[in-house]
């Protein structure tokens, strides 16, 4: 998303210049057509950019809430699985469940669902022991329903991701078309009329000559890591916390609700760090992402002041 915003910035700045100086094009039929085409296409570009940003934020909130609810119940059921393995003397299964309980919040949605499937299979094999461990039919049914709901939520997240990917493709094509219009028509028009309309030409050329700021390497569009950052004592959302994708030396800040999203990642290993002035720095967290994967991790920061108190 950052790449699309950067690439469209010059185009939208030029759009403002053309809107501010309609007199330059008056009485010039061909130039008027070029101006109207540019304004129409750049307005559509702006609409698509906004579509790319707004829905993702609302989807992110929904997805975080769904994953948190799923993780809470899955953690409880995995620990029941540990007790079940101990009851049956199955050291291998006990070790497996023990390791899973440590890493539930750090795995992708796909892997979390795989863990849930292992738990349910274990419950099915040892169904007669579940009541003694506090798993009644109602609790088991609730877990099965939550798994089904989360599977549906994950499928919908994939669909939304595909829609966003298609939207990005359309944006890139539109940026390419607008840049061609700028080079082939507007640049020549401005040079020809620069002496007649110096203020207009100066504003236009200043934008055209501006060089983009250096940025982190472009990230492929496949998977994402997202979550919220909160105060571990008060639960308060922490805005302005810095989230860094260490492999790319790329950083973003959490929004007003403490949310963050690194949403243009290819399959591979990633390490994410978090820091905010006035809080202790937590250990960086590592993830392994598959294709079209989605991992949610929340950071709980300890205030330096509360530690001293």
C-alpha positions in Angstrom: 0.0 0.0 0.0 2.9 2.4 0.8 4.2 1.9 -2.7 0.9 2.9 -4.3 0.6 6.0 -2.2 4.2 7.1 -3.0 3.7 6.6 -6.8 0.4 8.5 -6.8 1.6 11.5 -4.8 3.1 13.4 -7.7 0.0 12.7 -9.9 -2.4 14.0 -7.3 -0.2 17.1 -6.7 -0.2 17.8 -10.5 -4.0 17.3 -10.4 -4.2 20.2 -7.8 -2.2 22.5 -10.1 -4.4 21.8 -13.1 -7.5 22.4 -11.0 -6.1 25.8 -9.7 -5.3 27.1 -13.2 -8.2 26.4 -15.6 -7.5 29.7 -17.4 -4.3 28.2 -18.9 -6.4 25.8 -21.0 -9.3 28.1 -22.0 -9.8 28.4 -25.7 -7.4 25.4 -26.4 -9.7 22.6 -27.5 -7.1 19.8 -27.5 -5.5 20.9 -24.3 -8.9 21.0 -22.6 -9.5 17.4 -23.6 -6.2 16.4 -22.1 -6.9 18.3 -18.9 -10.3 16.8 -18.5 -9.0 13.3 -19.2 -6.3 13.8 -16.6 -8.7 15.2 -14.0 -11.2 12.4 -14.5 -8.6 9.6 -14.4 -6.7 11.1 -11.4 -10.1 11.4 -9.5 -10.7 7.7 -10.1 -7.1 7.0 -8.9 -7.8 8.8 -5.7 -11.1 6.9 -5.2 -9.2 3.6 -5.6 -6.5 4.6 -3.3 -9.1 5.4 -0.6 -10.8 2.1 -1.2 -7.4 0.4 -0.7 -6.9 2.1 2.7 -10.3 2.3 4.4 -11.7 -1.2 4.1 -8.4 -2.8 5.2 -8.4 -0.9 8.5 -12.0 -2.1 9.3 -11.1 -5.6 8.2 -8.0 -5.5 10.4 -10.0 -4.7 13.5 -12.4 -7.5 12.8 -9.7 -10.0 12.1 -7.7 -9.2 15.2 -10.8 -9.6 17.4 -11.7 -12.9 15.8 -8.1 -14.3 16.2 -7.9 -13.2 19.8 -11.2 -15.0 20.7 -10.0 -18.1 18.8 -6.5 -18.1 20.5 -8.0 -17.8 23.9 -10.2 -20.9 23.6 -7.5 -22.8 21.6 -5.0 -22.1 24.4 -7.4 -23.6 26.9 -8.1 -26.7 24.8 -4.4 -27.3 24.1 -3.7 -27.3 27.8 -6.6 -29.8 28.2 -4.8 -31.8 25.5 -1.6 -31.7 27.7 -3.6 -33.2 30.6 -5.1 -35.8 28.3 -1.7 -36.8 27.1 -0.4 -37.1 30.6 -3.4 -39.2 31.7 -2.6 -41.6 28.9 1.2 -41.6 29.3 1.7 -40.3 25.8 5.0 -38.3 26.2 5.2 -37.5 22.5 1.7 -35.9 22.4 2.3 -34.2 25.8 5.5 -32.6 24.4 3.7 -31.6 21.1 0.8 -29.9 23.0 3.2 -28.3 25.4 5.2 -26.7 22.6 2.0 -25.6 20.8 0.7 -23.9 24.0 3.8 -21.7 24.0 3.5 -20.5 20.4 -0.2 -20.3 19.6 -0.2 -16.5 19.3 2.8 -16.5 17.0 1.6 -18.9 14.3 -0.3 -18.1 11.1 -4.1 -18.6 10.8 -3.5 -21.7 8.7 -1.2 -23.3 11.4 -3.5 -22.3 14.2 -6.4 -24.2 12.5 -4.1 -27.2 12.0 -3.4 -27.1 15.8 -7.2 -27.0 16.5 -7.6 -30.1 14.2 -4.9 -32.0 16.2 -6.7 -31.1 19.4 -10.1 -32.2 18.1 -8.7 -35.5 16.8 -7.2 -36.2 20.2 -10.5 -35.4 21.9 -12.3 -37.8 19.5 -9.9 -40.7 20.4 -10.2 -40.2 24.1 -13.8 -38.9 24.3 -14.6 -40.9 27.5 -11.9 -39.0 29.5 -13.0 -35.5 28.6 -15.7 -35.0 31.3 -13.2 -35.7 34.0 -11.0 -33.0 32.5 -13.8 -30.4 32.5 -14.7 -30.7 28.8 -18.4 -31.2 28.7 -20.3 -31.7 25.4 -21.3 -28.0 25.4 -17.7 -26.8 25.7 -16.7 -29.2 22.9 -19.5 -28.0 20.7 -18.5 -24.4 21.4 -14.9 -25.2 20.4 -16.1 -26.9 17.2 -18.3 -23.9 16.3 -15.5 -21.5 16.9 -13.2 -23.5 14.6 -15.9 -23.4 11.9 -16.4 -19.7 12.4 -12.7 -19.0 12.2 -12.3 -21.1 9.1 -15.0 -19.0 7.5 -13.3 -15.8 8.7 -10.0 -17.0 7.3 -11.6 -17.8 3.9 -13.2 -14.3 3.8 -9.8 -12.7 4.7 -8.3 -14.5 1.7 -11.1 -13.2 -0.5 -10.6 -9.7 0.7 -6.9 -10.0 0.2 -7.5 -11.1 -3.4 -9.8 -8.1 -4.0 -7.1 -5.8 -2.6 -4.5 -7.4 -4.8 -6.7 -6.9 -7.9 -7.3 -3.3 -6.8 -3.6 -2.7 -6.6 -3.1 -4.0 -10.1 -5.7 -1.6 -11.4 -4.0 1.3 -9.5 -0.7 0.4 -11.0 -2.1 0.3 -14.5 -3.8 3.6 -14.0 -0.6 5.2 -12.6 1.2 4.0 -15.7 -1.5 5.5 -18.0 -1.5 8.8 -16.2 2.3 9.1 -16.3 2.2 8.5 -20.0 -0.3 11.3 -20.4 1.9 13.6 -18.3 5.0 12.8 -20.4 3.5 12.8 -23.8 1.0 15.7 -23.5 1.1 17.8 -20.3 4.9 18.2 -20.2 5.0 19.5 -23.8 2.0 21.8 -23.2 3.6 23.3 -20.1 6.9 23.9 -21.8 5.3 25.6 -24.8 3.2 28.0 -22.6 5.7 28.5 -19.8 6.5 32.1 -20.7 2.8 32.9 -21.0 1.8 31.4 -17.7 5.0 31.5 -15.5 3.3 30.8 -12.1 1.5 27.7 -13.5 4.6 26.5 -15.2 6.7 27.0 -12.1 4.4 25.0 -9.9 4.0 22.2 -12.4 7.7 21.9 -13.1 8.6 22.0 -9.4 6.5 18.9 -8.9 7.9 17.1 -12.0 11.5 17.8 -10.9 11.0 16.6 -7.3 12.8 13.4 -6.6 11.1 10.7 -4.5 12.6 10.2 -1.0 14.7 7.1 -0.6 12.7 4.3 0.8 13.0 0.7 1.9 13.1 -2.1 -0.7 9.7 -2.7 -2.3 7.8 -5.5 -0.5 6.0 -8.2 -2.5 2.3 -8.4 -2.0 1.4 -11.8 -0.5 1.2 -12.0 3.3 0.9 -9.7 6.3 1.7 -9.4 10.0 -0.6 -7.2 12.1 -1.8 -6.6 15.6 -2.2 -4.0 18.4 0.2 -2.5 20.9 -1.1 -1.9 24.5 0.1 -1.0 28.0 0.4 -4.3 29.8 -1.1 -3.0 33.0 -3.9 -0.7 31.9 -4.8 -2.3 28.5 -4.6 1.2 27.0 -3.9 1.2 23.3 -0.5 2.9 22.5 -0.5 5.2 19.5 2.8 6.1 17.9 4.7 2.9 18.9 7.3 2.1 16.3 7.0 -1.3 14.6 10.1 -2.4 12.6 10.4 -5.1 10.1 14.1 -5.8 10.8 15.0 -7.7 7.6 14.0 -4.6 5.6 14.9 -1.8 8.0 11.3 -0.7 7.4 9.3 1.0 10.2 5.8 2.2 10.7 3.9 3.7 13.7 0.7 2.4 15.3 -2.4 4.4 14.7 -4.7 6.1 17.3 -6.1 2.7 18.3 -2.7 1.1 18.7 -3.0 -0.9 15.5 -0.3 -1.8 13.0 -0.1 -3.7 9.8 2.9 -4.9 7.7 0.8 -6.0 4.7 3.1 -6.5 1.7 5.2 -9.5 2.6 6.3 -12.5 0.6 6.8 -16.0 2.0 9.8 -16.3 4.3 11.2 -15.5 7.8 10.6 -12.1 9.4 11.5 -10.5 12.7 9.4 -7.7 14.1 10.4 -5.4 16.9 8.4 -2.8 18.8 9.4 0.2 20.9 7.9 3.4 22.3 9.6 6.1 24.5 8.8 5.6 28.2 8.4 1.8 27.8 10.8 -1.1 28.1 11.6 -2.7 24.7 10.2 -6.2 24.4 12.1 -9.1 22.7 11.7 -9.1 18.9 9.4 -11.7 17.6 10.1 -14.0 14.7 7.6 -15.5 12.2 7.7 -17.8 9.2 5.1 -16.8 6.6 3.7 -19.0 3.9 2.2 -17.7 0.7 -0.9 -15.5 1.2 -0.5 -15.9 5.0 -1.7 -13.8 7.8 -0.2 -13.6 11.3 -1.5 -11.5 14.2 0.7 -10.6 17.1 0.0 -8.1 19.9 2.7 -6.3 21.9 2.1 -5.6 25.6 4.6 -3.0 26.7 5.7 -2.4 30.3 5.9 1.3 31.3 9.3 2.3 32.7 7.5 4.5 35.3 5.3 1.6 36.6 8.4 -0.6 36.9 10.2 2.0 39.1 7.1 2.5 41.3 
